[in-house]
């Protein structure tokens, strides 16, 4: 998105470097993402909207879809691969080729509404994956957990009122994008928290709000919108989480997945802009997913 933009290519390099440095890499299977098809994207975003976004890319330089969200000539390919990664992860997890999956992708997706890109996001990667799980495999109950520092307004826009999906999230409020304080549907468990909130409060939210709701819902698959910008070292937010908090949340979700989902979880990178904190947090998250904790 241009020099100095926080949503930069170095984010994925920082994750890869930390997975190697932490000794996790040999335990992981790396899979290159295919591009999502127009048919797969159109389960979430109207086909004409998908084409309009893809065709907005410039031949050179940058074009801004909003003040935060810029396209270059390679953005369409990257965005389709990001969504395609989640589809591939669903296929592998449901078919038993992987226990679970972490999709190290950019651009992120949870701000992308059905017909509106925004907030660094062009298409909603998690939503595309959820609809694929429902359409291709007939899953009836899917949970989405969003622990990004920002409210996942796009995901809420897609699934509000959809009884086949339960979405649980916490997020800093008031903060970008200014939504979420009032849930848009009964299937949304939104917990806005003030700047300065730390891991102890977040763990209470998970234990006393999310976990009982997940136990009642009994999901057949869990998707995680895994934003790591609630870390105390990340300047794009003002929450105070550390790596141990992400690992603890992942353990709780993994236990739910083992009870109700045959272990099926797909985690998808959203935010996280301090490169060191991002790499360390993803490593803590992936260590649990890989069963190495």
C-alpha positions as CSV (number, residue, x, y, z in Angstrom):
1,X,0.0,0.0,0.0
2,X,3.0,2.3,-0.3
3,X,6.0,3.3,1.7
4,X,5.3,3.8,5.4
5,X,1.9,2.1,5.3
6,X,1.5,-0.2,8.4
7,X,-0.1,-3.0,6.3
8,X,3.3,-3.9,4.6
9,X,4.9,-6.9,3.1
10,X,7.3,-7.1,6.0
11,X,4.5,-8.4,8.2
12,X,4.6,-11.8,6.5
13,X,8.4,-11.9,6.5
14,X,8.4,-11.2,10.3
15,X,6.0,-14.1,10.9
16,X,8.1,-16.5,8.8
17,X,11.3,-15.4,10.4
18,X,9.9,-15.9,13.9
19,X,8.5,-19.3,13.1
20,X,12.0,-20.3,12.1
21,X,13.7,-18.6,15.0
22,X,11.4,-20.2,17.5
23,X,12.0,-23.7,16.2
24,X,8.3,-24.2,15.1
25,X,8.9,-24.2,11.3
26,X,9.9,-27.9,11.0
27,X,6.6,-29.0,12.6
28,X,4.5,-27.1,10.0
29,X,3.3,-28.0,6.6
30,X,3.5,-25.0,4.2
31,X,0.9,-24.8,1.4
32,X,0.8,-22.2,-1.3
33,X,-2.6,-20.6,-1.7
34,X,-4.6,-20.8,-4.9
35,X,-6.7,-17.9,-6.1
36,X,-10.3,-17.9,-5.1
37,X,-12.7,-18.1,-8.0
38,X,-15.4,-15.6,-8.8
39,X,-18.0,-18.1,-7.9
40,X,-16.4,-18.7,-4.5
41,X,-16.1,-15.0,-3.8
42,X,-19.7,-14.3,-4.9
43,X,-21.0,-16.4,-2.0
44,X,-20.1,-13.3,0.1
45,X,-19.6,-10.4,-2.3
46,X,-21.9,-9.8,-5.2
47,X,-20.1,-10.8,-8.4
48,X,-20.4,-7.3,-9.9
49,X,-18.8,-5.8,-6.8
50,X,-15.9,-8.3,-6.9
51,X,-15.2,-7.3,-10.6
52,X,-15.5,-3.6,-9.8
53,X,-12.9,-3.9,-7.0
54,X,-10.6,-6.0,-9.1
55,X,-10.9,-3.7,-12.1
56,X,-10.1,-0.7,-9.9
57,X,-6.4,-1.6,-9.7
58,X,-4.2,0.8,-11.6
59,X,-1.7,-0.1,-14.3
60,X,1.0,1.5,-12.2
61,X,1.3,3.3,-9.0
62,X,-1.6,3.4,-6.5
63,X,-5.3,4.2,-6.3
64,X,-7.1,4.8,-3.0
65,X,-10.4,3.1,-2.4
66,X,-10.6,5.0,0.9
67,X,-8.0,7.0,2.8
68,X,-6.6,3.8,4.4
69,X,-7.0,1.3,1.6
70,X,-4.8,1.6,-1.5
71,X,-4.4,-0.7,-4.5
72,X,-1.4,-1.3,-6.7
73,X,-1.3,-3.4,-9.9
74,X,-0.7,-6.6,-7.9
75,X,-3.5,-6.1,-5.3
76,X,-6.2,-8.2,-7.2
77,X,-3.9,-11.2,-7.3
78,X,-2.9,-10.9,-3.7
79,X,-6.5,-10.4,-2.5
80,X,-7.7,-13.5,-4.4
81,X,-4.8,-15.6,-3.0
82,X,-5.7,-14.4,0.5
83,X,-9.3,-15.6,0.2
84,X,-8.1,-18.7,-1.7
85,X,-5.8,-19.6,1.2
86,X,-8.8,-19.8,3.6
87,X,-10.7,-22.0,1.1
88,X,-7.8,-24.3,0.7
89,X,-7.4,-24.4,4.5
90,X,-11.1,-25.4,4.9
91,X,-10.7,-28.2,2.3
92,X,-7.6,-29.6,4.1
93,X,-9.0,-29.4,7.6
94,X,-12.4,-30.8,6.7
95,X,-10.9,-33.6,4.6
96,X,-8.4,-34.6,7.3
97,X,-5.3,-33.5,5.5
98,X,-4.5,-31.0,8.3
99,X,-5.5,-30.9,12.0
100,X,-6.0,-27.2,11.7
101,X,-4.6,-24.3,9.8
102,X,-3.1,-20.8,10.1
103,X,-3.5,-18.6,7.0
104,X,-0.6,-16.1,6.9
105,X,-2.2,-13.8,4.4
106,X,-2.5,-10.2,3.4
107,X,-4.4,-8.1,2.7
108,X,-6.6,-8.7,5.8
109,X,-10.4,-9.0,5.5
110,X,-12.5,-8.4,8.5
111,X,-13.4,-4.8,7.7
112,X,-14.6,-5.7,4.2
113,X,-18.4,-5.6,4.0
114,X,-20.4,-7.4,1.4
115,X,-20.2,-4.4,-1.0
116,X,-17.6,-2.1,0.5
117,X,-13.8,-2.4,0.9
118,X,-12.4,-0.5,3.8
119,X,-9.7,-0.4,6.6
120,X,-6.9,-2.1,4.6
121,X,-9.4,-4.9,3.5
122,X,-10.7,-5.6,0.0
123,X,-12.6,-8.9,0.5
124,X,-13.6,-10.7,3.6
125,X,-11.3,-13.7,3.7
126,X,-12.9,-15.4,6.8
127,X,-16.5,-14.9,5.4
128,X,-15.5,-16.5,2.1
129,X,-14.1,-19.5,4.0
130,X,-17.2,-19.8,6.2
131,X,-19.5,-19.8,3.2
132,X,-17.2,-22.4,1.5
133,X,-17.5,-24.6,4.6
134,X,-21.3,-24.3,4.5
135,X,-21.7,-24.7,0.7
136,X,-19.1,-27.4,0.0
137,X,-19.5,-29.5,3.2
138,X,-22.9,-28.7,4.6
139,X,-21.8,-27.5,8.0
140,X,-24.7,-26.0,9.9
141,X,-23.1,-24.3,12.9
142,X,-19.9,-22.3,12.5
143,X,-18.3,-20.0,15.1
144,X,-16.1,-17.0,14.2
145,X,-13.8,-15.6,16.9
146,X,-12.3,-12.1,16.2
147,X,-9.6,-10.9,18.6
148,X,-8.3,-8.0,16.5
149,X,-8.1,-4.6,18.3
150,X,-10.6,-3.3,15.8
151,X,-14.2,-4.4,15.5
152,X,-14.8,-6.8,12.6
153,X,-17.6,-4.7,11.1
154,X,-17.4,-6.4,7.7
155,X,-17.8,-9.8,9.1
156,X,-20.7,-8.6,11.2
157,X,-22.2,-7.0,8.1
158,X,-22.1,-10.4,6.3
159,X,-23.4,-12.6,9.1
160,X,-25.7,-10.4,11.3
161,X,-28.9,-12.4,12.0
162,X,-27.5,-15.6,10.4
163,X,-28.4,-18.3,12.9
164,X,-25.9,-20.7,11.4
165,X,-23.0,-18.5,12.5
166,X,-22.0,-17.3,16.0
167,X,-19.5,-14.4,16.1
168,X,-17.7,-13.5,19.3
169,X,-15.4,-10.6,19.5
170,X,-13.8,-8.0,21.8
171,X,-12.3,-4.7,20.5
172,X,-11.2,-1.3,21.6
173,X,-14.0,1.2,21.8
174,X,-14.4,4.0,20.9
175,X,-12.0,3.3,18.1
176,X,-11.9,2.6,14.3
177,X,-14.3,1.8,12.6
178,X,-16.7,3.1,15.4
179,X,-19.1,0.2,15.2
180,X,-19.9,-2.8,17.4
181,X,-21.1,-1.3,20.6
182,X,-24.7,-2.3,19.7
183,X,-24.6,-5.8,18.1
184,X,-26.3,-6.0,14.7
185,X,-27.9,-9.4,15.4
186,X,-28.6,-11.9,18.2
187,X,-25.8,-14.1,16.9
188,X,-23.2,-11.4,17.6
189,X,-21.5,-11.4,21.0
190,X,-19.7,-8.0,21.0
191,X,-17.6,-6.9,23.9
192,X,-16.2,-3.3,23.5
193,X,-13.4,-2.5,25.9
194,X,-11.7,0.8,26.7
195,X,-8.1,1.8,25.8
196,X,-5.7,0.4,28.3
197,X,-7.5,-2.9,28.8
198,X,-5.1,-5.8,29.5
199,X,-5.0,-9.5,29.3
200,X,-6.7,-10.2,32.7
201,X,-9.9,-8.5,31.6
202,X,-9.8,-10.2,28.2
203,X,-9.4,-13.6,29.7
204,X,-12.5,-12.9,31.9
205,X,-14.5,-12.0,28.7
206,X,-13.4,-15.2,27.1
207,X,-14.1,-17.4,30.1
208,X,-17.5,-15.9,31.2
209,X,-18.9,-14.7,27.8
210,X,-17.4,-16.5,24.8
211,X,-16.9,-20.0,26.2
212,X,-20.5,-20.4,27.6
213,X,-21.9,-19.2,24.3
214,X,-19.7,-21.6,22.3
215,X,-20.7,-24.5,24.6
216,X,-24.4,-23.7,23.9
217,X,-23.9,-23.3,20.2
218,X,-21.8,-26.4,19.7
219,X,-20.0,-25.3,16.6
220,X,-19.0,-27.8,13.9
221,X,-16.0,-25.6,12.9
222,X,-14.2,-22.6,14.3
223,X,-12.7,-19.7,12.3
224,X,-10.5,-17.2,14.0
225,X,-10.0,-13.6,12.7
226,X,-6.5,-13.5,14.2
227,X,-5.5,-9.9,14.6
228,X,-2.5,-9.3,16.9
229,X,-2.7,-5.5,17.1
230,X,-4.2,-5.6,20.6
231,X,-0.6,-6.3,21.7
232,X,0.8,-3.7,24.1
233,X,3.7,-3.0,21.7
234,X,1.4,-2.2,18.7
235,X,0.9,1.5,18.2
236,X,-2.2,1.1,16.1
237,X,-4.2,0.3,19.2
238,X,-4.1,0.9,22.9
239,X,-4.9,-2.5,24.4
240,X,-2.3,-4.3,26.5
241,X,-2.2,-8.0,25.5
242,X,1.0,-10.0,25.4
243,X,1.9,-13.3,23.7
244,X,0.7,-15.4,26.6
245,X,-2.8,-14.0,26.3
246,X,-3.0,-15.1,22.6
247,X,-1.7,-18.5,23.5
248,X,-4.2,-18.8,26.4
249,X,-7.1,-17.8,24.1
250,X,-6.0,-20.3,21.5
251,X,-5.9,-23.1,24.1
252,X,-9.5,-22.3,25.1
253,X,-10.7,-22.4,21.5
254,X,-8.7,-25.5,20.7
255,X,-10.4,-27.3,23.6
256,X,-13.9,-26.2,22.3
257,X,-12.9,-27.4,18.8
258,X,-11.8,-30.8,20.2
259,X,-15.1,-31.2,22.0
260,X,-17.5,-30.2,19.2
261,X,-15.6,-29.8,15.9
262,X,-13.4,-32.8,15.6
263,X,-10.6,-30.2,16.2
264,X,-11.5,-28.3,13.0
265,X,-10.1,-24.7,13.3
266,X,-8.9,-22.3,10.6
267,X,-7.2,-19.2,11.8
268,X,-6.7,-16.2,9.4
269,X,-4.3,-13.3,9.9
270,X,-6.0,-9.9,10.3
271,X,-4.1,-7.0,12.0
272,X,-0.8,-6.8,13.8
273,X,1.6,-4.0,12.8
274,X,4.5,-4.0,15.2
275,X,6.7,-6.5,13.4
276,X,8.4,-8.0,16.4
277,X,5.2,-8.3,18.5
278,X,3.4,-9.7,15.5
279,X,6.0,-12.4,14.9
280,X,6.1,-13.4,18.5
281,X,2.3,-13.5,18.9
282,X,1.8,-15.6,15.8
283,X,4.4,-18.0,17.0
284,X,2.6,-18.3,20.4
285,X,-0.7,-18.9,18.6
286,X,0.7,-21.4,16.1
287,X,2.6,-23.3,18.8
288,X,-0.8,-24.1,20.4
289,X,-2.5,-24.9,17.1
290,X,0.4,-27.3,16.4
291,X,0.0,-29.0,19.7
292,X,3.5,-28.1,20.9
293,X,2.4,-26.1,23.9
